[in-house]
Amino acid sequence: QVQLVESGGGLVRAGGSLRVSCAASGGSSSDYVLGWFRQAPGEEREFVAQIRGSDGSPSYGNSVKGRFTVSRDYAKNTLDLQMNDLEPEDTAVYYCAARSVLSFQWKWWGQGTQVTVSS
């Protein structure tokens, strides 16, 4: 029901900043929660951040809290992740995901965008 397309990944030096974006389509903003996950080589997929459609309430994983900011543009139906103070440990493929407000299961996923942080 929801289609997700990420963009904005790239290469950045440690301590720098990068913004990745997700374009969502196929549903009303108030009907689903949008979020970001990431997966580094040899590691399991990790929760990064999410934001609700109705009240815009965000939440973050402990490893990124205080450095990353998630936001939604309801007119454009996009999800952004502003990443500051990047560390080499942030290197991963970043995935946009969506779930129904009635479920805790992340059902829909984008293809992912690579973020690489050099030392």
C-alpha positions in Angstrom: 0.0 0.0 0.0 3.0 2.3 0.6 5.9 2.9 -1.8 9.2 4.3 -0.4 12.2 5.7 -2.3 15.3 6.9 -0.5 17.8 9.4 -1.8 20.7 11.6 -0.5 23.3 9.0 0.6 27.0 9.6 -0.1 30.4 10.0 1.4 31.3 12.4 4.2 34.2 12.9 6.6 33.9 12.2 10.3 32.3 15.1 12.1 30.4 16.2 9.0 26.7 16.2 8.2 24.5 14.6 5.6 20.7 14.6 4.9 18.9 11.5 3.5 15.4 11.7 2.2 12.5 9.3 1.6 9.6 9.9 -0.7 6.4 8.1 0.3 3.3 7.4 -1.7 0.2 5.3 -1.6 -1.4 6.4 1.6 -2.5 9.3 3.8 0.1 10.7 6.1 -2.1 10.2 9.2 -2.5 6.5 8.4 1.1 5.3 9.0 4.3 5.8 10.8 7.5 6.5 8.9 11.0 5.6 10.1 14.7 4.9 9.3 16.7 1.8 9.9 20.3 1.0 9.0 22.4 -2.0 8.4 26.2 -2.2 8.5 28.3 -5.1 7.0 28.2 -8.1 9.3 25.6 -6.5 11.6 21.8 -6.8 12.1 19.5 -4.1 10.9 19.2 -1.4 13.5 16.4 1.0 14.4 17.5 4.7 13.8 14.4 6.9 14.1 10.7 7.2 13.6 8.0 9.9 13.4 4.2 9.6 13.6 1.9 11.1 11.0 -0.8 12.5 13.3 1.2 14.5 15.9 4.8 14.4 14.5 6.2 12.8 17.6 9.8 11.5 17.0 11.8 8.8 18.6 15.4 7.7 18.2 17.7 4.8 18.8 20.3 5.3 21.5 23.2 5.3 19.2 22.1 8.4 17.3 20.1 10.4 19.8 21.4 13.9 20.1 23.1 13.8 16.7 20.3 12.9 14.2 17.0 14.7 13.6 14.0 13.1 11.8 11.3 15.2 10.2 8.3 14.9 7.9 7.0 17.3 5.2 3.3 16.5 5.1 2.7 18.6 2.0 5.4 16.8 0.0 4.9 13.4 1.8 8.6 13.0 2.4 10.7 11.9 5.4 14.1 13.4 6.1 16.9 12.4 8.4 19.4 15.1 9.2 22.7 13.4 10.4 25.2 15.6 12.2 28.5 14.8 14.0 28.8 11.7 11.9 31.1 8.9 13.0 32.7 6.0 11.0 30.4 3.7 13.0 27.4 5.4 11.3 28.5 3.8 8.0 25.7 1.7 6.7 22.9 1.2 4.2 20.0 3.4 5.4 16.5 2.2 4.8 13.2 4.0 4.9 10.3 2.0 6.4 6.6 2.4 7.1 4.1 0.8 9.3 0.4 1.2 10.0 -0.6 3.2 13.0 -2.5 0.1 14.1 0.5 -2.2 14.0 4.0 -2.5 15.4 5.3 -4.4 12.4 7.3 -2.4 9.8 5.7 -3.7 6.6 7.0 -1.6 3.8 10.6 -0.9 2.9 12.6 1.2 0.5 15.6 -0.1 -1.4 18.2 1.6 0.8 20.9 4.3 0.3 24.5 4.0 1.2 26.1 6.4 3.8 29.8 6.2 4.2 31.7 8.1 6.9 35.5 8.2 6.5 38.0 8.7 9.4 
